[in-house]
């Protein structure tokens, strides 16, 4: 199942599939703030940590913002963070793929 949309309503994040059916929901207390999503996973920020979840809200990984910087974007299978004038490209396990100076 691919993630088509993520909706926030009444304290819950809800995932919708490509048929616009709600597939699952989870309370924001456990997740934090949604920063972005792709068809494969979502990035949340909570208490100084970025966490990556799959379409069933299973946590893939999490990492402290000190190591990543500020969330910038998610595109396809890549998550971008900006830190110390560099844009870092990370995979869904928050392993660095590459970086460039800005």
C-alpha angles and dihedrals in degrees: 000000000000125000108244098170142356117210129192115211133156094347095312133105112219126197120213125196128219090278090057092248119143106242104177142346135203135188116258090229089076096042113033123207120349109235099177147320142211130195089275108038149356134233120219131182122213133158095344095315133105114214129191119212132185127228091280093051092254109151111242096183145320134212136185116260089232088072096041108033124209120347112249111169149327120225126170107314096342133090119198127209130179119220131160094346093311130109110216123200115212136181126231090278089055092247112150114250099176145328139209136194119251 
